[in-house]
Amino acid sequence: MALSSYGKISFNNKLGEVIFEEDFCNGELISTENRRKPCKVSSLNLVFELDKSFFKDNLALNIDYFLEKFESYSLCHRGVYFELSYPLMGLLQKRVFYSENGLQDKIERVALDTYDKSCLPIHIYTKLDDFSLELSFRFLSNSIDKSYIKSYVNAKETVDHGKHLDAVLTAIKEALVGYLEKEGVGNEYLVTRKQILRYILLMVQIKMNYPNYAGSVCDKLMNEYVESSIIPYVKKIITDELEKYSLEEMEFFKVFKNNWVRGGGQVKIYQIDAFATKPFEGNPAMVCPLEYWLSDEQMQQIAEENNLSETAFFVKEGDLYHLRWLPQ
């Protein structure tokens, strides 16, 4: 309401009847009605008009911004119905936002958009000590250019994350390491936070009464005590899920092996002469057949070490060969 010339909030019961209203003018509460005692409401209506004098000549309604915010609100409030109405080109537009499963709904949509096989889906809704935890994540079969990581505290996004995300990533790492050690192959893998982030879609939210943030903005949660509750709880859930399968059944471990194997393993490399009919002619290049994809960093390091203009990498998947080549 701070940037509005006028605003009204109406609180309604299940029948849609107004229980009480609050009016604002230039960001200030102007209602004369005394605020009632705490009561249960089923819906609220928010109507406002932006103060054009504040924006001068640069006022523009960025509806995409509002749509994104309302989607986040619906994800962070499972089962709550949000409706946004706004004028556009003289016509009243209406958008409805509703999420039955909260963060889980978003993670599943993002996974579909990646066109990649995902695995080990984990969805958690629970109460821990004096805060509630909602967590949804799954691994992808191939690394992604930018990790999809979102964290929230009381429905507000924490852009720089904080202790709640740190705790979740620690729990995931400890669960994966423990599983590998139990399978007798712990010394063959190097599981790091950076590696995990390359293959994961993750959203986490906690709701608490007294969040403590770093700095003057609410972008990074600093309540350290949440870690002692989140880590063992999430670790156990992931461990229990992993133990349902053998290592051979867990396809995502097979995909990650070349990335996580300690020491990097061995890679065969062949030098060829392209555009040539006999040896020592044409353009020299390196070819590297792989069973699974290496990380971008590892392939770039191999290409630079070969010291040739091009190094090609390929992986056979079914009857098809997938090819990538990197310059020196």
Protein Blocks (a to p, Z undefined) as FASTA:
>chain_A
ZZpcbdcdddddfkopafbdcddeehiafbfbdcddddddfbdcddddddfklnmmmgcc
dfklmmmmmmmmmmmmghiacdddddeehiacddddddfklmmlmmmmmmmmnopacehi
acddddehjbccdddddddfbdcfbdcddddeehiacfkgpjklmmmmmmmmmmmmmmmm
mnopmmmpccdfklmmmmcccddddddfbdcdehjbdfbccbfklmmmmmmmmmmmmmmm
mmmpcfklmmmlmmmmmmmpghhiaaddddddehiabehiajdddddddfbdcdfklmmm
mmmmnopabdcddddehjbccdddddZZ
